[in-house]
Amino acid sequence: MEIWPCGNTNHIKSYHLSMSLHTLNSLHLVPKQDSVANQLVSGALQLARNTALFLDEMQLEQGQLDTSGVWNIPALGNLISWQKVDYDFNKMEFPCNINVLITSEGRSLLPVRTDKGVKSNFIGHIRNTI
């Protein structure tokens, strides 16, 4: 699976999400309603409060997003910008408290929110000096 726990030291929860084309197209980020069983099917963004989410855009490659991938991009954007996860179960949204770190070789395709609440697509570079 493309999402894996990074650690749980002193109750700090973290998850790493490799944002490859395959992951975006195959992973269900938002919880969805199974209308046949009338139950909620969990999504990867159902994370515990104060979880650190590491989004790795370094794995992105050229290609086509399918329907699932197209839905996953705004789901990540809503989590980053508004700290909410939309549940596709009676069209509900739930507030969350998730810290997000994005690694990318250039500008992120996701919205970035600064500490002043101003949205930007770029905060700065961390250069590899090794």
Secondary structure, 3 states (H helix, E strand, C coil): CCEEEEECHHHCCEEEEECCHHHHHHCCCCCEEECCCCEEECCCCCCCCCCEEEEEHHHCCCCCCCHHHHHHHHHHHHHHHHCEEEEECCCEEEECCCEEEEECCCCCCCCEECCCCCEECCCCCCCCCC
